[in-house]
Amino acid sequence: MTGEPGNCPKCGGKMQRGVVGDRGHMDQRGLSYWAPGSPVHSRFFGIITAPVAGEIPIGTFRCATCGFLESWARPEFKGKPTT
C-alpha cells in the first residue's frame, strides 16, 4: 500500500483517493479514524470514543467505474493543515 490509487481489484477501473467523513454535533464534519480496543457506549450520546493513543486516520479509495470502496488505516491519510 503506497497511499496512491491503483486499479480496482474487482473490475480493473481507476481508483480515486478520498475519505469517508463523519458528521458530529451540529453537523460538524470530521475524518474517520481507526482506534484500538472496544467502543464505549453512552446512554445519552450513543457510542463515544475519546481521542486515544494509536488512532489512525482512514483513507478510502473508490473505483470510478464500478464504485467499489477499499479503505486503509494509514498515518499519511491525516492530510495537511490549512493555513
C-alpha positions as CSV (number, residue, x, y, z in Angstrom):
1,M,0.0,0.0,0.0
2,T,1.7,3.2,-1.2
3,G,-1.1,5.6,-0.5
4,E,-1.6,6.2,-4.2
5,P,-4.6,4.8,-6.1
6,G,-4.1,1.9,-8.5
7,N,-6.6,-0.3,-10.3
8,C,-9.8,-1.7,-8.9
9,P,-9.4,-5.3,-7.7
10,K,-13.0,-6.0,-8.8
11,C,-13.2,-4.6,-12.3
12,G,-9.8,-3.1,-13.1
13,G,-11.1,0.5,-13.3
14,K,-9.2,3.5,-12.0
15,M,-9.2,4.0,-8.2
16,Q,-9.7,7.6,-6.8
17,R,-8.3,8.6,-3.4
18,G,-10.7,10.1,-0.9
19,V,-12.1,9.9,2.6
20,V,-15.3,8.8,4.3
21,G,-16.3,11.6,6.6
22,D,-18.1,11.5,10.0
23,R,-20.7,14.0,11.0
24,G,-20.9,15.1,14.6
25,H,-22.7,17.6,16.8
26,M,-24.3,20.5,14.9
27,D,-23.4,18.7,11.6
28,Q,-19.7,19.2,12.1
29,R,-17.7,17.1,9.7
30,G,-14.6,15.2,10.6
31,L,-12.3,12.4,9.3
32,S,-12.9,8.8,10.2
33,Y,-10.3,7.1,12.4
34,W,-9.5,3.5,13.4
35,A,-8.9,3.2,17.1
36,P,-7.7,0.1,19.0
37,G,-10.0,-1.6,21.5
38,S,-13.7,-1.6,22.0
39,P,-16.1,1.4,21.8
40,V,-17.6,2.9,25.0
41,H,-21.4,3.1,24.9
42,S,-23.1,6.1,26.5
43,R,-26.7,6.2,27.5
44,F,-27.2,9.7,26.1
45,F,-24.7,10.0,23.3
46,G,-24.5,6.6,21.6
47,I,-21.0,5.3,21.0
48,I,-18.2,7.5,22.3
49,T,-14.6,7.1,21.5
50,A,-12.4,9.7,23.1
51,P,-9.1,10.5,21.3
52,V,-6.7,7.7,22.2
53,A,-3.1,7.0,21.5
54,G,-2.8,4.8,18.5
55,E,-5.7,6.1,16.5
56,I,-5.1,6.2,12.8
57,P,-6.9,8.2,10.0
58,I,-8.8,6.1,7.4
59,G,-8.4,6.9,3.7
60,T,-10.7,5.3,1.2
61,F,-10.2,4.6,-2.5
62,R,-13.3,4.5,-4.8
63,C,-13.4,2.9,-8.2
64,A,-14.6,5.4,-10.8
65,T,-16.1,2.6,-12.9
66,C,-18.0,0.2,-10.5
67,G,-18.0,2.2,-7.2
68,F,-16.1,-0.4,-5.2
69,L,-14.7,1.1,-2.0
70,E,-11.4,0.0,-0.3
71,S,-10.3,1.6,3.0
72,W,-6.9,1.7,4.6
73,A,-5.9,3.0,8.1
74,R,-2.6,4.8,7.5
75,P,-1.0,7.8,9.2
76,E,-0.4,9.6,5.8
77,F,-4.2,10.0,5.4
78,K,-4.4,12.7,8.1
79,G,-3.7,15.3,5.4
80,K,-2.1,18.7,5.8
81,P,-3.5,21.6,7.9
82,T,-4.9,24.5,6.1
83,T,-3.4,28.0,6.6
